[in-house]
Amino acid sequence: MNKIVANADAAIQDIQDNMTLMLGGFGLCGIPENCIAALVKKGVKGLTCISNNAGVDDFGLGLLLQTRQIKKMISSYVGENAEFERQVLAGELEVELNPQGTLAERIRAGGAGIPAFYTATGYGTEVAEGKETRAFNGRQYVLEHALHADFAIVKAWKGDHHGNLIFKATARNFNPMMAMAGKITIAEVEELVAPGELDANQIHIPGIFIQRIFQGTDYEKRIEQRTVRS
């Protein structure tokens, strides 16, 4: 099955207002830059975005925040985005903060068909407010529910026509688990190759989880903060 679409615009063409999206990446590493730009251009609004962080003010998901296209963020770390902070304090943006490991496991559970799980992380803090708790072997745990999305949008290093994906180094981050948790998963890749060109033993996500794939262009691959020795 050929899953190739022409570009980001074609890949996200049926994403509508008020949908829930998962967007891969950690900081600005491994984010689907082309699809984010296409979403800005399309102008869809009322989005719930599940992502480890919210980009920075002028890049990544920060672009969707600038245009008020995001209604709610389900995230872990959001400290690099002043516009995010402004919108939250002004009551313009809903936010659901998760410990980073909990967020990863909620996404993984969604892809694995596990409806919920118990974790000790967050017990006795604001994270646990309003959630069911239970003791196991004398220790308290918090019930966390799996996450799903109408669309998962991921970015890989290499992919083939069938949607098999290879991620490069730490750019793998949240991308593989998100690819499994979306009803429809879109993959943008730096290099699109013919079937059989990828080493089967090196594939991180098999194509069964991918519905659309395209070769992206003009990746900036920004770094939030660069620190060098004097």
N, C-alpha and C positions, 0 to 999 in steps of 0.2 A: 504493500500500500504506500503510495507516494503522498507524504504529508506536507510537502513543500508549499509555502505561500510566497508571494512575490516580495513582500516587505512588511514592516511593522504595521503600517496602515491597514493592510489586508488581514493581518493576524488578529488585530483587535477590533475589527469592523463591527462585530455584533456585541461588544461590551456596551451595556446600557446603564443609565442612571440607577443609583441605589444598589448596585451589585457589590458583592464582597470579592476582593482580590487578594491573593497572596503574591508578594513580590520578593524574589530572592535577593540575597546580598547581605553583607556585613559591613557596616559603615558605607563606604562607596566602592567596596571590593565585590565584584561579581554581580553588580546590579544590572537589570535589563534596560540599559540607557535608551535604546531605540524605541522600545515599547512605551516607556514613560513619556518620551517626547511625543509619540503618536497619541497618547491619551490626553496630553495637554492640548494638542491640536484639535482632537475630536470634541473636547469640551464636556465630556460626561461629568455629572455632578452627583453629590450624595454618596460617594464611594466609602465603603469600609475597607481599609487597607491593613492587611496583616503583614508586618515586616519587622525585622529585628530593630530597626531604627527608622528615622524619618528623614534621612538625607541631610543636606545642609541647605542654607537659605537659598542658594541659587543653582542647586544641582540635585539630582536624584529625586526622591519624593518631595523635596523642598519645592520643586517646580509646581507640583500639584497643589501644595499648600498655598503657594503664592496666588494661585488662580481660584482658590476656595472650592476646589473640586472634591476634597476629602471631608467627609462628615465625621468619621471616627477612625482612630488609629488603635490597633492592637499591637503593642510593641514591647520592647525591653529597654533599650537605651535610646534616649532622645535628646541628649545634652548638647548636641552640636547645632541646634536649629533655633535661632532666636524667634523666627516667625511662628514656629510651633508653640513656643512658650507664650508668645503674645496671644495667640488664638485660644489656648487653653485657659489662660488667666482671664480672658475676656468672655469666656463661656461660648466661644464660637466653634470649638472642636471638642468632641468627646475623646477620651483616652482611656484605654484599659492597659495598665502596665503589668508586665509579668516578669518574674525572675527569668533570666535568659535560658537556663536549662528547662524550666517549666514551659516556656514558649516553644522551645524546640520539641519537647516531648508531646505537647498538645498537637502540634502539626504532624509529628510522626504518627501519633495515635489516629489522627484523622485519616491518614493514608493507609494505615494498617487495619482499619475497621474496628478499632477499639473505642467505645463511646466515652469512656472516662477512666481515670486512674487516681490513685492516692499518692501524694508526695509529702514528705516532711517539710520541704522548703516552703517558707512563708507562714508556717503556723505561729500564731501569737502576734502577727503583724497585720497591717492594713490589708495585705494581700489576701488574708483569709476571711475578711469580713463578709458576712452573708453566705459563706460557703459551708457545706457539710464537712464535719471533721469526725475522725474515728481513731480509736487507739488500736495499735497493733504491737504486741509484745512490749507493752508499757510505754510506747512512744506515740505521740499524736501526729496525725496526718491530715492533709487537706485534700478534698476531692476536687480535681480539675477536669474539665470537660474537653473533649477533642475539638479541634478546629477544622473547618472545611471552607472551601471557597468556590464561587461560581467559576472563576478563572484563576489558575496559578500561572504566573509569568516568571520564567527563569532565564538565566543567561549562562551558556556553557562555552567552553573553549572550542571543542569540535563536536560535530554531529553528522549523522548520515541521513539519507532520504527517508529511512524508516523511523527516525527520531531517536536512535541510540545516541547517548550523550557521554562525553568525557569532559570533566571539569579540571581546571589547572590549579594545583596547589590550594592555597586558602580561599580562592574564589569559589571553591565547592560549597563551603559554609551551609547556609540554609537551603540552597537550591535543590539538592536531591530530595529532601523530605517534602518540600513544597510541591515538587513535580508529581508526587504521589497523592497529594491531598486535594487537588483541584478537580472539579467536574470536567473541565477542559483545561489542558495544560499547553501553553505556548512556550516554545523555546527559541530564543535568538542565540546564534552561535557566531563565533569569529571565523570559523572555517567549516564549510559544508562540503562533505565528500560523498562519493558514491558508496552504495552498500558493498560491504566486504573490505573496505579500506581501513576500517577501525579494527584494532586487535580486540577480539571478543573478550579476552581476559582483562582488558583495561577499561571496559565500559562501566561507568558508574550508575547510569540509569538506563534500563532497557526501553526500547521504543514503545512498548505497550502502554506506557504511562503518558506518552506525548501525542497530542492530536495535531499540532501545527508546528512547523519549524521553518526558519528562514535565516539567511546569512545577513548579519548586521553590518553596519558600516560606521566609520568615523568615531570609534570608541576613544573617549578621553581618558578613562581609567584614573580619575582624580584621586588624590590622597587628602583626607581631612586636614591632617597636620603633619608637616614634614619637620623632623628634628635631626640635625646633623651635628657632628662634632666640630668644635671650633678649630 
